[in-house]
């Protein structure tokens, strides 16, 4: 008897893999979209007014991250971050070159990519646009404190001083505005992807809600932005004296900078006497308007006295003071026309790699430019100045980027905000416009008028609704005078403080933990199924071999 041979087990046919060139094209397309999304977000920032480009940029990011693995989320996020931060931070290298600009942009982009890694993970959850937008808030919170005390310059809200989202700042501050912009973008991506990936309309409907609701909320919140005075009005003057030249050595002629601000104040006093300008109740000079310590230099003190007596009202004078320890302080002095300096505010949030130099010895190995950075000592008191009828919060230059710093100064009882700043170091770059946008957001966030006084521009007077009442040109001596409302009333954002940011960050992190756990469970089930399938197939083969041996036995015997 001859045994019938058993046909070998045929492998189960798998779906044929996509051609290699198609994978490469898809990768390149997604990479271009990710980087392009970052560029669109950058283009939404001032001095441009195309605020609506930001949600479109996030729509591209959402499209790219949809159902991607975590490592893909990191890579695409890095491209998105570079497309955003490299052009945004171009001003940091204006006079020191690539050594400051590109490493800072790369560091910020890497932090962005941490957030997009999590966004890719939560993109598989229902309601993905919501969780992805919350993770963007969490990512901005991280960048606000790390590294070197944080660098929140690229916060999404700072690109929205003209947009429909701006009124949301009065409810939840900058984090709520950033959340709304990101949610709209991710919602648009869900709408675009929904019909292709899911047969039902739930994804499309939820994406549409996510896209439209923030815009509607922003428009509705405009009714909560108030401009009427609660404590009267004051006439405010902001002096822009200008500097001898732009660049890192602008203060090489420190006396010239001081004289410029004295002379422009004297011109204003003459205009007031002639009836061409109203009499101000208070005057704001910029940061570094007197880099000569008036406590140690009698001639500087006398020049400021001349200006104060001519204008006849208190002046907030940005000065560099040297403490008893021999180290400098970036200070604003309250200069009374009769009594001289009567109060001080010392900058609390110092700029790393400018006013301070972390790890100086390490970074010196890359460039000797690090020794241009000073060793300024920070202040700790958020209390501003009582200038006539106005209680003025002082937030110097870099401080305006930090939510908690501005909030603390407002909670000290302020009904007006002053931002003395010095942007001469950054020439004609976009930096000063980006900083003005922050001041406009702070006005709405806290319901206060804001006075921006810059050495070289752009100086501006901003209403409580974020509108620019008056502004200067760059590198032009000028004086801005306007009547502003005093508003002691606090907004919901001021009262809530950091809680909207904390709640949104916690919700985003919890969603990430849940999504990561669900993904781990899916992998375990898949592995178990694959193992079980392998065992079944092995058993089938073993039985087939056993049957073949049984048939061969008798035949061989025969």
C-alpha positions as CSV (number, residue, x, y, z in Angstrom):
1,X,0.0,0.0,0.0
2,X,1.5,3.4,-1.0
3,X,0.8,6.3,1.3
4,X,-0.9,9.4,-0.2
5,X,1.4,12.3,0.3
6,X,0.1,15.2,2.4
7,X,0.2,18.6,0.7
8,X,2.4,21.1,2.5
9,X,0.5,23.7,4.5
10,X,0.0,26.9,2.4
11,X,0.8,30.2,4.1
12,X,-2.0,32.5,4.6
13,X,-2.0,35.2,2.1
14,X,-1.2,38.6,3.6
15,X,-2.1,42.0,2.1
16,X,0.7,42.9,-0.3
17,X,3.0,45.6,1.2
18,X,2.7,49.0,-0.3
19,X,5.4,49.8,-2.9
20,X,8.5,51.3,-1.3
21,X,8.3,54.5,-3.4
22,X,4.8,55.1,-2.1
23,X,6.0,54.9,1.5
24,X,8.8,57.4,0.7
25,X,6.4,59.8,-1.0
26,X,4.0,59.6,1.9
27,X,6.8,60.3,4.4
28,X,8.1,63.3,2.4
29,X,4.5,64.7,2.1
30,X,3.9,64.4,5.8
31,X,7.2,66.0,6.6
32,X,6.5,68.9,4.3
33,X,3.1,69.4,5.8
34,X,4.4,69.3,9.3
35,X,7.1,71.9,8.6
36,X,4.6,73.9,6.6
37,X,2.2,73.9,9.5
38,X,4.9,75.4,11.8
39,X,5.6,78.1,9.2
40,X,1.9,79.0,9.0
41,X,1.8,79.4,12.8
42,X,4.9,81.7,12.6
43,X,3.2,83.8,9.8
44,X,0.2,84.3,12.1
45,X,2.5,86.3,14.6
46,X,3.0,90.1,14.5
47,X,3.9,92.3,12.7
48,X,1.5,90.4,10.4
49,X,-2.2,90.3,11.3
50,X,-3.0,86.9,9.7
51,X,-4.1,85.4,13.0
52,X,-6.3,82.8,11.2
53,X,-3.2,81.1,9.8
54,X,-2.5,79.6,13.2
55,X,-5.4,77.2,13.3
56,X,-4.6,76.2,9.7
57,X,-1.1,75.4,10.8
58,X,-2.5,73.2,13.5
59,X,-4.9,71.6,11.1
60,X,-1.9,70.4,9.1
61,X,-0.2,69.2,12.2
62,X,-3.3,67.3,13.2
63,X,-3.6,65.7,9.8
64,X,0.0,64.5,10.0
65,X,-0.2,63.1,13.6
66,X,-3.5,61.2,13.1
67,X,-3.0,57.6,14.2
68,X,0.8,57.8,14.1
69,X,3.1,56.1,16.4
70,X,4.8,58.1,19.2
71,X,8.2,58.2,17.5
72,X,6.6,59.5,14.3
73,X,4.8,62.1,16.5
74,X,8.2,63.2,17.8
75,X,9.8,63.4,14.4
76,X,7.0,65.3,12.7
77,X,6.7,67.5,15.8
78,X,10.3,68.4,15.5
79,X,9.8,69.6,11.9
80,X,6.7,71.5,13.0
81,X,8.6,73.1,15.8
82,X,11.5,74.1,13.6
83,X,9.2,75.6,11.0
84,X,7.7,77.7,13.8
85,X,10.6,78.6,16.0
86,X,13.5,79.1,13.5
87,X,11.9,82.2,11.8
88,X,10.1,83.3,15.0
89,X,13.4,83.6,17.0
90,X,15.5,85.1,14.2
91,X,15.8,88.3,16.3
92,X,18.0,86.5,18.9
93,X,20.8,86.2,16.4
94,X,20.6,89.8,15.0
95,X,24.0,90.8,16.4
96,X,25.5,87.6,17.7
97,X,24.8,85.3,14.8
98,X,23.8,81.7,14.6
99,X,25.3,80.7,17.9
100,X,22.3,82.1,19.8
101,X,19.6,81.8,17.3
102,X,19.7,78.2,16.0
103,X,20.5,76.4,19.3
104,X,17.6,78.2,21.0
105,X,15.2,77.5,18.1
106,X,16.3,73.8,18.2
107,X,15.8,73.6,22.0
108,X,12.3,75.1,21.7
109,X,11.4,72.7,18.8
110,X,12.6,69.7,20.8
111,X,10.2,70.7,23.6
112,X,7.4,71.1,21.1
113,X,8.1,67.6,19.8
114,X,7.6,66.2,23.3
115,X,4.1,67.5,23.1
116,X,3.5,66.2,19.6
117,X,4.7,62.8,20.7
118,X,1.8,62.6,23.2
119,X,-0.6,64.1,20.6
120,X,0.1,61.2,18.3
121,X,-0.7,58.7,21.1
122,X,-4.0,60.4,22.0
123,X,-5.0,60.8,18.4
124,X,-6.5,57.3,18.5
125,X,-9.0,58.3,21.2
126,X,-12.5,59.5,20.6
127,X,-12.6,63.2,20.9
128,X,-8.9,63.3,19.8
129,X,-8.9,67.1,18.9
130,X,-9.8,67.9,22.5
131,X,-7.0,65.8,24.0
132,X,-4.5,67.0,21.5
133,X,-5.3,70.6,22.2
134,X,-5.0,70.0,26.0
135,X,-1.6,68.5,25.4
136,X,-0.5,71.6,23.5
137,X,-1.4,73.6,26.7
138,X,0.7,71.1,28.8
139,X,3.6,71.5,26.4
140,X,3.4,75.3,26.6
141,X,3.3,75.0,30.4
142,X,6.5,73.0,30.3
143,X,8.2,75.5,28.1
144,X,7.2,78.3,30.5
145,X,9.3,76.8,33.3
146,X,12.1,74.8,31.5
147,X,14.9,75.2,30.8
148,X,16.6,78.1,32.7
149,X,13.4,79.3,34.2
150,X,11.4,78.9,31.0
151,X,11.1,80.6,27.6
152,X,7.4,81.1,26.8
153,X,8.1,83.5,23.9
154,X,6.4,81.2,21.4
155,X,3.1,80.8,23.3
156,X,0.3,80.5,20.8
157,X,-1.8,83.3,22.4
158,X,0.9,85.9,21.6
159,X,0.1,85.6,18.0
160,X,-3.6,86.5,18.5
161,X,-3.8,90.2,19.4
162,X,-6.0,90.8,16.3
163,X,-7.9,87.6,16.3
164,X,-11.4,86.4,17.4
165,X,-9.8,84.4,20.2
166,X,-8.4,87.3,22.1
167,X,-11.4,88.0,24.4
168,X,-10.9,84.5,25.8
169,X,-7.9,85.9,27.6
170,X,-10.2,87.6,30.0
171,X,-11.6,84.2,31.0
172,X,-8.6,82.0,31.2
173,X,-5.5,84.0,30.2
174,X,-3.0,83.0,27.6
175,X,-3.4,79.2,28.1
176,X,-7.1,79.4,27.2
177,X,-6.4,81.4,24.0
178,X,-3.8,78.9,23.0
179,X,-6.1,76.0,23.7
180,X,-8.8,77.5,21.6
181,X,-6.5,78.1,18.6
182,X,-5.1,74.5,18.7
183,X,-8.6,73.0,19.2
184,X,-9.9,74.7,16.1
185,X,-7.0,73.5,14.1
186,X,-7.2,69.9,15.3
187,X,-11.0,70.0,14.7
188,X,-10.5,71.0,11.1
189,X,-8.1,68.1,10.6
190,X,-10.7,65.7,12.1
191,X,-13.3,67.1,9.7
192,X,-11.0,66.6,6.7
193,X,-10.0,63.1,7.7
194,X,-13.4,61.8,9.0
195,X,-15.1,60.7,5.7
196,X,-12.0,58.9,4.6
197,X,-11.3,56.9,7.7
198,X,-14.6,56.3,9.4
199,X,-17.9,55.5,7.6
200,X,-20.0,57.2,10.3
201,X,-20.5,60.9,10.8
202,X,-19.5,61.0,14.5
203,X,-15.9,62.0,13.8
204,X,-16.9,64.6,11.3
205,X,-19.5,66.1,13.7
206,X,-17.2,66.2,16.7
207,X,-14.4,67.7,14.6
208,X,-16.8,70.4,13.3
209,X,-17.8,71.2,16.9
210,X,-14.2,71.4,17.9
211,X,-13.4,73.7,15.0
212,X,-16.3,76.1,15.4
213,X,-16.9,76.2,19.2
214,X,-13.7,78.1,20.1
215,X,-14.4,80.8,17.5
216,X,-18.0,81.2,18.8
217,X,-16.8,81.3,22.4
218,X,-14.2,83.9,21.5
219,X,-16.8,86.1,19.9
220,X,-19.2,85.6,22.8
221,X,-16.5,86.5,25.3
222,X,-16.0,89.9,23.7
223,X,-19.0,91.1,25.8
224,X,-16.9,90.4,28.9
225,X,-14.1,92.7,27.9
226,X,-14.7,96.1,29.5
227,X,-13.0,99.4,28.9
228,X,-14.9,101.8,31.1
229,X,-13.0,103.3,34.1
230,X,-13.8,102.1,37.6
231,X,-11.5,104.5,39.4
232,X,-11.4,107.6,37.1
233,X,-8.9,108.4,34.4
234,X,-5.3,109.6,34.1
235,X,-3.3,111.3,31.3
236,X,-0.2,109.1,30.7
237,X,2.9,109.9,28.7
238,X,5.4,107.4,27.3
239,X,8.8,108.7,26.3
240,X,10.9,107.1,23.6
241,X,14.2,108.9,23.6
242,X,16.0,106.6,21.1
243,X,19.6,105.3,21.2
244,X,22.7,106.4,19.4
245,X,22.9,103.2,17.4
246,X,21.3,99.7,17.4
247,X,23.2,96.7,18.5
248,X,24.9,95.2,21.5
249,X,27.0,98.4,22.1
250,X,24.0,100.7,22.1
251,X,24.8,101.5,25.8
252,X,28.4,102.4,25.0
253,X,27.1,105.9,25.0
254,X,25.1,105.6,28.1
255,X,25.1,109.3,28.8
256,X,23.7,110.0,25.3
257,X,20.8,107.6,26.0
258,X,20.0,109.4,29.2
259,X,20.2,112.8,27.5
260,X,17.9,111.6,24.7
261,X,15.2,110.8,27.2
262,X,15.7,114.0,29.2
263,X,15.6,116.1,26.1
264,X,12.5,114.4,24.7
265,X,10.8,115.0,28.1
266,X,11.8,118.6,28.0
267,X,10.2,118.9,24.5
268,X,7.0,117.4,25.8
269,X,7.0,119.9,28.7
270,X,7.4,122.7,26.1
271,X,4.5,121.2,24.1
272,X,2.3,121.1,27.3
273,X,3.2,124.7,28.1
274,X,2.2,125.8,24.6
275,X,-1.1,123.9,24.8
276,X,-0.1,121.4,22.0
277,X,-0.3,118.4,24.4
278,X,-2.4,117.9,27.6
279,X,-0.6,117.9,31.0
280,X,0.3,114.3,31.9
281,X,-0.4,112.9,35.4
282,X,2.5,110.5,35.1
283,X,5.4,109.7,32.7
284,X,6.9,106.3,31.9
285,X,10.5,106.1,30.6
286,X,11.9,102.9,29.1
287,X,14.1,100.2,30.6
288,X,17.8,101.3,30.5
289,X,16.9,104.9,29.9
290,X,19.5,105.6,32.5
291,X,22.2,103.0,32.5
292,X,24.2,105.4,34.7
293,X,23.4,104.7,38.3
294,X,21.9,108.1,39.5
295,X,22.7,107.1,43.1
296,X,26.4,107.0,42.3
297,X,26.6,109.6,39.6
298,X,25.5,113.1,40.6
299,X,25.4,114.4,37.0
300,X,22.9,111.7,36.0
301,X,20.7,112.5,39.0
302,X,20.7,116.2,38.2
303,X,19.7,115.5,34.6
304,X,16.7,113.4,35.6
305,X,15.8,116.1,38.2
306,X,15.7,118.7,35.4
307,X,13.3,116.5,33.3
308,X,11.0,115.7,36.3
309,X,10.7,119.4,37.4
310,X,10.0,120.5,33.9
311,X,7.2,118.1,33.3
312,X,6.0,118.5,36.9
313,X,4.8,114.9,37.6
314,X,6.4,111.6,38.7
315,X,8.5,109.7,36.2
316,X,9.2,106.0,36.2
317,X,12.9,105.8,35.2
318,X,14.5,102.6,34.0
319,X,18.0,102.5,35.6
320,X,20.8,100.1,36.2
321,X,21.8,100.2,39.9
322,X,24.8,98.7,41.5
323,X,24.1,97.0,44.9
324,X,26.3,96.9,48.0
325,X,27.6,93.5,46.7
326,X,28.9,95.2,43.6
327,X,26.4,93.4,41.3
328,X,23.9,95.2,39.1
329,X,20.1,95.4,39.3
330,X,17.7,96.2,36.5
331,X,15.6,98.7,38.4
332,X,12.8,101.2,37.7
333,X,13.0,104.2,40.0
334,X,10.0,106.3,40.9
335,X,11.3,109.9,40.5
336,X,9.3,112.7,42.2
337,X,9.7,116.2,40.8
338,X,10.4,117.6,44.3
339,X,11.9,114.7,46.3
340,X,13.9,112.8,43.7
341,X,13.9,108.9,43.8
342,X,11.3,107.7,46.3
343,X,10.6,104.1,45.3
344,X,12.1,101.2,43.4
345,X,11.0,98.2,41.5
346,X,13.7,95.6,40.6
347,X,13.1,93.2,37.7
348,X,12.2,89.7,39.0
349,X,12.3,87.6,35.8
350,X,15.8,88.0,34.3
351,X,16.7,87.0,30.8
352,X,19.1,84.1,30.6
353,X,22.0,84.6,28.2
354,X,21.5,88.3,28.5
355,X,21.1,89.6,32.0
356,X,22.4,86.3,33.4
357,X,24.6,83.6,32.0
358,X,23.8,80.0,33.2
359,X,26.8,77.6,32.9
360,X,29.1,80.4,31.7
361,X,32.2,78.3,31.6
362,X,30.5,75.6,29.6
363,X,29.0,77.9,27.0
364,X,32.2,79.9,26.7
365,X,33.7,76.9,24.9
366,X,31.3,77.6,22.0
367,X,31.6,81.4,21.8
368,X,33.3,84.2,23.7
369,X,30.1,86.2,23.2
370,X,28.7,84.7,26.4
371,X,30.8,87.1,28.4
372,X,28.6,89.9,27.1
373,X,25.9,88.5,29.4
374,X,25.9,90.1,32.8
375,X,25.3,89.0,36.4
376,X,22.2,90.9,37.2
377,X,20.5,90.1,40.5
378,X,16.7,89.6,40.5
379,X,14.2,91.4,42.7
380,X,11.4,89.7,44.6
381,X,8.7,92.4,45.3
382,X,5.9,92.6,42.7
383,X,4.6,95.9,44.2
384,X,4.5,98.7,41.6
385,X,4.3,102.5,42.1
386,X,1.6,104.8,43.3
387,X,1.8,107.6,40.7
388,X,-0.7,110.2,41.6
389,X,-4.2,108.6,41.3
390,X,-2.8,105.6,39.5
391,X,-1.4,102.4,41.1
392,X,0.9,101.2,38.3
393,X,2.1,97.6,37.9
394,X,5.7,97.5,36.6
395,X,6.7,94.5,34.4
396,X,10.0,95.1,32.7
397,X,10.6,93.9,29.2
398,X,11.1,90.1,29.3
399,X,8.7,89.8,32.3
400,X,5.6,90.5,30.1
401,X,6.0,87.0,28.6
402,X,5.4,85.3,31.9
403,X,1.8,84.8,33.1
404,X,2.6,84.6,36.8
405,X,4.9,87.6,36.9
406,X,2.4,89.9,35.3
407,X,-0.5,88.5,37.4
408,X,1.4,89.0,40.7
409,X,2.1,92.6,39.8
410,X,-1.6,93.2,39.0
411,X,-2.7,91.5,42.2
412,X,-0.6,93.9,44.2
413,X,-3.5,96.4,43.6
414,X,-2.7,97.9,40.2
415,X,-5.2,99.7,38.0
416,X,-2.7,100.4,35.2
417,X,0.2,98.4,33.7
418,X,3.5,99.8,32.5
419,X,6.0,97.8,30.4
420,X,9.3,99.6,30.2
421,X,11.5,97.8,27.7
422,X,14.7,98.1,25.7
423,X,14.7,96.5,22.3
424,X,17.7,98.3,20.8
425,X,19.8,95.1,21.1
426,X,17.6,93.5,18.4
427,X,17.7,96.2,15.8
428,X,14.9,96.3,13.3
429,X,13.8,92.7,13.8
430,X,10.3,91.5,14.6
431,X,11.1,91.1,18.3
432,X,9.5,94.5,19.3
433,X,6.3,93.7,17.5
434,X,6.1,90.2,19.1
435,X,6.6,91.8,22.5
436,X,3.9,94.5,21.9
437,X,1.5,91.6,21.1
438,X,2.2,90.2,24.5
439,X,1.3,93.5,26.1
440,X,-1.9,93.7,24.2
441,X,-2.9,90.2,25.4
442,X,-2.1,91.2,29.0
443,X,-4.4,94.2,28.7
444,X,-7.3,92.0,27.9
445,X,-6.3,89.2,30.3
446,X,-6.3,91.6,33.3
447,X,-8.7,94.3,32.0
448,X,-6.1,97.1,32.4
449,X,-4.7,99.7,30.0
450,X,-1.0,99.1,29.2
451,X,1.7,101.7,28.6
452,X,4.7,100.3,26.6
453,X,7.8,102.6,26.8
454,X,10.7,101.4,24.6
455,X,14.1,103.0,24.2
456,X,14.1,102.6,20.4
457,X,10.5,101.4,19.7
458,X,7.9,100.3,19.3
459,X,6.4,102.2,22.2
460,X,2.6,102.1,22.4
461,X,-0.4,102.9,24.5
462,X,-2.9,100.0,24.7
463,X,-6.5,100.1,25.8
464,X,-8.0,97.5,28.1
465,X,-9.5,95.8,25.1
466,X,-6.1,95.3,23.5
467,X,-6.5,98.0,20.9
468,X,-3.5,100.2,20.2
469,X,-4.4,103.8,21.0
470,X,-1.1,105.3,19.9
471,X,2.3,104.0,18.9
472,X,5.7,105.1,17.7
473,X,8.0,104.2,14.8
474,X,11.2,102.4,15.5
475,X,14.4,104.3,16.2
476,X,12.6,107.6,16.3
477,X,12.4,110.0,19.3
478,X,8.8,110.5,20.3
479,X,6.4,111.0,23.1
480,X,2.9,109.4,23.4
481,X,0.2,111.1,25.4
482,X,-3.2,109.7,26.0
483,X,-6.0,109.6,28.6
484,X,-6.5,106.1,30.0
485,X,-9.1,104.5,32.2
486,X,-8.1,103.3,35.7
487,X,-9.6,99.9,36.2
488,X,-9.3,98.4,39.7
489,X,-11.8,95.7,38.7
490,X,-10.2,92.3,38.1
491,X,-11.1,89.8,35.4
492,X,-12.0,86.2,35.9
493,X,-8.6,85.3,34.4
494,X,-6.9,87.4,37.1
495,X,-8.9,85.8,39.9
496,X,-8.5,82.2,38.6
497,X,-4.8,82.7,38.2
498,X,-2.9,79.5,37.1
499,X,-5.9,77.2,37.6
500,X,-7.1,77.1,34.0
501,X,-3.6,76.2,32.9
502,X,-3.3,73.5,35.6
503,X,-6.6,71.9,34.9
504,X,-6.1,71.8,31.2
505,X,-2.5,70.4,31.6
506,X,-3.7,67.7,34.0
507,X,-6.6,66.7,31.7
508,X,-4.2,66.4,28.8
509,X,-1.7,64.3,30.8
510,X,-4.5,62.0,32.1
511,X,-5.7,61.5,28.5
512,X,-2.1,60.6,27.5
513,X,-1.8,58.1,30.3
514,X,-5.1,56.5,29.4
515,X,-4.2,56.3,25.7
516,X,-0.8,54.9,26.4
517,X,-2.4,52.2,28.7
518,X,-5.0,51.4,26.1
519,X,-2.3,51.0,23.5
520,X,-0.3,48.7,25.7
521,X,-3.3,46.5,26.3
522,X,-3.9,46.4,22.5
523,X,-0.3,45.3,21.9
524,X,-0.6,42.6,24.5
525,X,-3.8,41.2,23.0
526,X,-2.3,41.3,19.6
527,X,0.8,39.5,20.8
528,X,-1.4,36.9,22.5
529,X,-3.4,36.4,19.4
530,X,-0.4,36.1,17.2
531,X,1.1,33.6,19.7
532,X,-2.1,31.6,19.8
533,X,-2.3,31.5,16.0
534,X,1.3,30.3,15.8
535,X,0.6,27.5,18.3
536,X,-2.5,26.4,16.3
537,X,-0.6,26.4,13.1
538,X,2.2,24.4,14.7
539,X,-0.3,21.9,16.1
540,X,-1.9,21.5,12.7
541,X,1.5,20.8,11.2
542,X,2.3,18.3,13.9
543,X,-1.0,16.4,13.4
544,X,-0.4,16.3,9.7
545,X,3.1,14.9,10.2
546,X,1.7,12.3,12.7
547,X,-1.0,11.2,10.2
548,X,1.6,10.8,7.5
549,X,3.8,8.6,9.8
550,X,0.8,6.4,10.6
551,X,0.0,5.8,7.0
552,X,3.6,5.1,6.1
553,X,4.0,2.5,8.9
554,X,1.7,-0.3,7.5
555,X,2.8,0.4,4.0
556,X,6.4,0.0,4.9
557,X,5.5,-3.2,6.8
558,X,3.7,-4.5,3.7
